Amino acid sequence: MLDAGCLKMGGYMSYQNLDIWQLAKQSSIEIHTMTLNTLPKFELYEQGSQIRRSSKSVRSTIVEGYGRREYKQDFVLRLTYALASNDETIDHLDTLRETGTLTDETLYASLHENLTHLGKKLNLFIQAVRQGHRSSK
């Protein structure tokens, strides 16, 4: 079975060793912090809540997929869901900028770059699983 991007840690493979999970974790923390420290109060429960949920969904869906990695189709499906949640997060970030709610251009650019990088890594990981997974299930 393919575990691209994994390292042995304590004698077992862990989702925590996946680059995509580490990037998703960092992005979700940065977005959570941004929404609480930067957005106006009225956005905490609107777009702030939406972007927090979608960014956290990326990392948790990677974990769910990793737990089902024995089954190629399930693994790819969950990774595809994670990619879709990442795209949703980018869209929420863009909406915050376009509506003038997120005015810190440097913060916006940094978050957008990190999410775009994560999306590329997720795509590559999905391709690697499709091509290298031993199971046809």
PASEBA-1860 file (N, C-alpha, C; in nm, 3 decimals):
! residues 137
1> MLDAGCLK> 0.084/-0.118/0.000/0.000/0.000/0.000/0.088/0.123/0.000 ~ 0.046/0.229/-0.070/0.123/0.352/-0.080/0.098/0.441/0.041 ~ 0.202/0.487/0.102/0.194/0.587/0.207/0.291/0.699/0.172 ~ 0.274/0.756/0.052/0.364/0.862/0.006/0.365/0.977/0.105 ~ 0.483/1.024/0.136/0.495/1.137/0.228/0.497/1.096/0.373 ~ 0.489/0.968/0.402/0.487/0.921/0.541/0.626/0.879/0.584 ~ 0.650/0.889/0.710/0.771/0.839/0.772/0.730/0.751/0.888 ~ 0.813/0.658/0.924/0.783/0.578/1.043/0.809/0.664/1.165
9> MGGYMSYQ> 0.718/0.661/1.257/0.729/0.740/1.379/0.685/0.650/1.492 ~ 0.777/0.616/1.579/0.742/0.530/1.691/0.701/0.392/1.644 ~ 0.752/0.347/1.529/0.723/0.213/1.482/0.594/0.200/1.403 ~ 0.523/0.307/1.377/0.400/0.298/1.298/0.387/0.421/1.209 ~ 0.308/0.405/1.106/0.282/0.515/1.014/0.170/0.601/1.074 ~ 0.182/0.731/1.055/0.084/0.821/1.111/0.047/0.930/1.011 ~ -0.079/0.970/1.009/-0.122/1.081/0.925/-0.046/1.208/0.961 ~ 0.001/1.217/1.086/0.072/1.337/1.130/0.205/1.356/1.058
17> NLDIWQLA> 0.253/1.252/0.991/0.376/1.262/0.915/0.353/1.304/0.770 ~ 0.228/1.314/0.730/0.198/1.358/0.594/0.222/1.508/0.580 ~ 0.295/1.546/0.475/0.316/1.689/0.449/0.183/1.761/0.432 ~ 0.089/1.697/0.362/-0.040/1.763/0.339/-0.115/1.788/0.469 ~ -0.105/1.695/0.563/-0.174/1.717/0.691/-0.105/1.829/0.769 ~ 0.027/1.830/0.769/0.101/1.934/0.840/0.069/2.073/0.783 ~ 0.062/2.083/0.650/0.026/2.211/0.587/-0.119/2.249/0.619 ~ -0.208/2.151/0.617/-0.349/2.177/0.649/-0.364/2.222/0.795
25> KQSSIEIH> -0.290/2.159/0.883/-0.293/2.196/1.024/-0.249/2.341/1.041 ~ -0.135/2.375/0.980/-0.083/2.511/0.992/-0.181/2.613/0.934 ~ -0.238/2.581/0.819/-0.334/2.673/0.757/-0.458/2.693/0.844 ~ -0.508/2.584/0.903/-0.629/2.596/0.986/-0.601/2.681/1.110 ~ -0.482/2.668/1.166/-0.446/2.749/1.283/-0.433/2.896/1.244 ~ -0.368/2.922/1.131/-0.351/3.061/1.085/-0.486/3.125/1.054 ~ -0.575/3.050/0.992/-0.707/3.104/0.958/-0.790/3.125/1.083 ~ -0.785/3.032/1.175/-0.857/3.048/1.302/-0.811/3.176/1.372
33> TMTLNTLP> -0.680/3.193/1.381/-0.624/3.312/1.446/-0.663/3.439/1.372 ~ -0.656/3.436/1.238/-0.693/3.553/1.159/-0.837/3.594/1.185 ~ -0.927/3.497/1.188/-1.068/3.532/1.206/-1.094/3.595/1.342 ~ -1.025/3.547/1.443/-1.048/3.599/1.578/-0.979/3.733/1.602 ~ -0.863/3.754/1.539/-0.784/3.873/1.568/-0.798/3.985/1.466 ~ -0.847/3.954/1.346/-0.846/4.053/1.239/-0.984/4.095/1.193 ~ -1.077/4.002/1.189/-1.209/4.032/1.135/-1.294/4.113/1.233 ~ -1.382/4.198/1.179/-1.476/4.269/1.267/-1.571/4.169/1.334
41> KFELYEQG> -1.623/4.208/1.447/-1.709/4.117/1.525/-1.827/4.063/1.445 ~ -1.887/4.146/1.360/-2.004/4.099/1.285/-1.971/3.985/1.190 ~ -1.844/3.968/1.153/-1.805/3.860/1.063/-1.764/3.732/1.138 ~ -1.750/3.738/1.270/-1.709/3.619/1.344/-1.806/3.503/1.325 ~ -1.935/3.534/1.309/-2.035/3.429/1.299/-2.085/3.409/1.157 ~ -2.039/3.490/1.065/-2.077/3.475/0.924/-1.961/3.411/0.849 ~ -1.889/3.490/0.773/-1.777/3.437/0.695/-1.667/3.381/0.784 ~ -1.647/3.439/0.900/-1.544/3.387/0.991/-1.570/3.243/1.030
49> SQIRRSSK> -1.694/3.213/1.062/-1.731/3.077/1.098/-1.716/2.983/0.978 ~ -1.759/3.029/0.861/-1.750/2.946/0.741/-1.605/2.910/0.707 ~ -1.516/3.009/0.710/-1.378/2.983/0.671/-1.307/2.898/0.777 ~ -1.343/2.916/0.903/-1.283/2.829/1.007/-1.324/2.684/0.984 ~ -1.453/2.662/0.958/-1.502/2.525/0.938/-1.441/2.459/0.815 ~ -1.434/2.533/0.705/-1.381/2.471/0.583/-1.231/2.442/0.596 ~ -1.157/2.530/0.664/-1.012/2.505/0.680/-0.987/2.387/0.773 ~ -1.069/2.374/0.876/-1.054/2.259/0.967/-1.100/2.129/0.902
57> SVRSTIVE> -1.193/2.140/0.808/-1.240/2.024/0.735/-1.130/1.963/0.649 ~ -1.042/2.047/0.596/-0.932/1.996/0.513/-0.849/1.897/0.593 ~ -0.806/1.939/0.710/-0.717/1.852/0.789/-0.790/1.729/0.842 ~ -0.914/1.745/0.887/-0.984/1.629/0.942/-1.023/1.529/0.834 ~ -1.047/1.576/0.712/-1.081/1.485/0.604/-0.957/1.408/0.557 ~ -0.841/1.472/0.564/-0.716/1.400/0.536/-0.699/1.287/0.637 ~ -0.726/1.315/0.763/-0.716/1.213/0.869/-0.815/1.100/0.841 ~ -0.937/1.135/0.806/-1.039/1.033/0.777/-0.994/0.946/0.659
65> GYGRREYK> -0.942/1.010/0.555/-0.894/0.934/0.440/-0.778/0.843/0.476 ~ -0.688/0.895/0.556/-0.573/0.815/0.596/-0.618/0.691/0.674 ~ -0.720/0.707/0.753/-0.774/0.594/0.828/-0.836/0.487/0.738 ~ -0.871/0.527/0.615/-0.931/0.433/0.520/-0.836/0.405/0.404 ~ -0.705/0.427/0.426/-0.606/0.414/0.320/-0.592/0.273/0.264 ~ -0.642/0.175/0.336/-0.640/0.037/0.288/-0.724/0.024/0.161 ~ -0.822/0.110/0.147/-0.917/0.105/0.035/-0.891/0.225/-0.056 ~ -0.829/0.199/-0.169/-0.785/0.305/-0.261/-0.897/0.403/-0.294
73> QDFVLRLT> -1.013/0.354/-0.333/-1.123/0.443/-0.373/-1.167/0.533/-0.259 ~ -1.177/0.478/-0.140/-1.216/0.559/-0.023/-1.110/0.663/0.008 ~ -0.984/0.623/0.000/-0.873/0.714/0.028/-0.876/0.831/-0.071 ~ -0.886/0.800/-0.199/-0.889/0.905/-0.302/-1.012/0.994/-0.285 ~ -1.125/0.935/-0.253/-1.248/1.013/-0.233/-1.230/1.114/-0.119 ~ -1.177/1.068/-0.005/-1.158/1.159/0.109/-1.056/1.268/0.077 ~ -0.951/1.231/0.006/-0.851/1.331/-0.034/-0.912/1.433/-0.130 ~ -1.003/1.387/-0.215/-1.072/1.478/-0.306/-1.164/1.572/-0.228
81> YALASNDE> -1.230/1.520/-0.126/-1.311/1.606/-0.038/-1.223/1.711/0.030 ~ -1.104/1.669/0.074/-1.012/1.764/0.139/-0.972/1.874/0.041 ~ -0.947/1.837/-0.083/-0.912/1.935/-0.186/-1.028/2.032/-0.209 ~ -1.149/1.978/-0.212/-1.267/2.063/-0.231/-1.284/2.159/-0.113 ~ -1.260/2.113/0.008/-1.269/2.201/0.125/-1.160/2.308/0.121 ~ -1.044/2.272/0.069/-0.937/2.371/0.054/-0.977/2.479/-0.046 ~ -1.038/2.436/-0.158/-1.088/2.532/-0.257/-1.196/2.622/-0.196 ~ -1.282/2.563/-0.115/-1.386/2.640/-0.047/-1.322/2.744/0.046
89> TIDHLDTL> -1.218/2.705/0.115/-1.149/2.797/0.206/-1.090/2.914/0.128 ~ -1.030/2.886/0.014/-0.976/2.994/-0.071/-1.088/3.088/-0.114 ~ -1.203/3.032/-0.149/-1.315/3.115/-0.190/-1.364/3.205/-0.077 ~ -1.371/3.150/0.045/-1.410/3.232/0.161/-1.308/3.344/0.185 ~ -1.181/3.309/0.172/-1.075/3.410/0.191/-1.089/3.521/0.086 ~ -1.113/3.482/-0.038/-1.132/3.581/-0.144/-1.253/3.670/-0.116 ~ -1.361/3.609/-0.068/-1.482/3.685/-0.035/-1.454/3.788/0.074 ~ -1.378/3.747/0.175/-1.343/3.841/0.283/-1.265/3.961/0.228
97> RETGTLTD> -1.176/3.934/0.136/-1.097/4.043/0.075/-1.184/4.129/-0.015 ~ -1.265/4.066/-0.099/-1.347/4.139/-0.196/-1.452/4.226/-0.131 ~ -1.499/4.187/-0.014/-1.600/4.266/0.055/-1.539/4.373/0.145 ~ -1.407/4.378/0.149/-1.339/4.479/0.231/-1.333/4.442/0.378 ~ -1.369/4.320/0.411/-1.366/4.276/0.550/-1.225/4.242/0.594 ~ -1.148/4.180/0.507/-1.007/4.151/0.534/-0.924/4.252/0.455 ~ -0.870/4.349/0.525/-0.800/4.459/0.459/-0.648/4.445/0.464 ~ -0.598/4.352/0.541/-0.453/4.332/0.552/-0.406/4.252/0.430
105> ETLYASLH> -0.353/4.323/0.331/-0.312/4.259/0.205/-0.198/4.159/0.224 ~ -0.108/4.188/0.315/0.003/4.097/0.340/-0.047/3.967/0.399 ~ -0.139/3.975/0.494/-0.199/3.856/0.555/-0.277/3.777/0.451 ~ -0.357/3.848/0.372/-0.434/3.782/0.266/-0.341/3.707/0.171 ~ -0.236/3.773/0.125/-0.143/3.712/0.029/-0.076/3.588/0.088 ~ -0.037/3.597/0.214/0.029/3.484/0.280/-0.065/3.365/0.293 ~ -0.187/3.390/0.341/-0.285/3.282/0.356/-0.320/3.222/0.221 ~ -0.340/3.306/0.120/-0.376/3.259/-0.014/-0.263/3.174/-0.072
113> ENLTHLGK> -0.140/3.218/-0.055/-0.025/3.142/-0.105/-0.015/3.006/-0.036 ~ -0.034/3.003/0.095/-0.028/2.876/0.169/-0.138/2.780/0.126 ~ -0.259/2.831/0.107/-0.370/2.746/0.066/-0.351/2.695/-0.077 ~ -0.299/2.779/-0.164/-0.272/2.738/-0.302/-0.165/2.629/-0.304 ~ -0.062/2.647/-0.223/0.045/2.546/-0.213/-0.012/2.414/-0.162 ~ -0.098/2.421/-0.061/-0.162/2.301/-0.008/-0.246/2.232/-0.116 ~ -0.320/2.309/-0.193/-0.401/2.252/-0.300/-0.316/2.177/-0.402 ~ -0.202/2.234/-0.437/-0.111/2.167/-0.531/-0.058/2.037/-0.472
121> KLNLFIQA> -0.020/2.041/-0.345/0.031/1.921/-0.278/-0.077/1.813/-0.269 ~ -0.200/1.853/-0.239/-0.310/1.757/-0.234/-0.331/1.692/-0.371 ~ -0.328/1.772/-0.476/-0.342/1.718/-0.611/-0.234/1.615/-0.641 ~ -0.111/1.649/-0.608/0.000/1.556/-0.633/-0.015/1.428/-0.551 ~ -0.060/1.443/-0.428/-0.078/1.327/-0.341/-0.188/1.236/-0.395 ~ -0.297/1.297/-0.441/-0.407/1.219/-0.500/-0.355/1.141/-0.621 ~ -0.279/1.206/-0.706/-0.222/1.137/-0.822/-0.132/1.022/-0.780 ~ -0.050/1.045/-0.677/0.041/0.940/-0.629/-0.037/0.821/-0.575
129> VRQGHRSS> -0.144/0.846/-0.503/-0.226/0.736/-0.450/-0.291/0.661/-0.565 ~ -0.344/0.733/-0.662/-0.409/0.667/-0.777/-0.311/0.576/-0.852 ~ -0.189/0.622/-0.867/-0.090/0.549/-0.945/-0.017/0.441/-0.866 ~ 0.004/0.463/-0.737/0.091/0.373/-0.663/0.026/0.284/-0.561 ~ -0.102/0.297/-0.541/-0.170/0.216/-0.439/-0.178/0.072/-0.486 ~ -0.148/-0.020/-0.397/-0.148/-0.164/-0.433/-0.287/-0.224/-0.444 ~ -0.381/-0.165/-0.373/-0.517/-0.220/-0.373/-0.598/-0.163/-0.489 ~ -0.683/-0.241/-0.546/-0.775/-0.192/-0.648/-0.912/-0.163/-0.588
137> K> -0.924/-0.186/-0.456/-1.052/-0.170/-0.387/-1.091/-0.023/-0.380
END
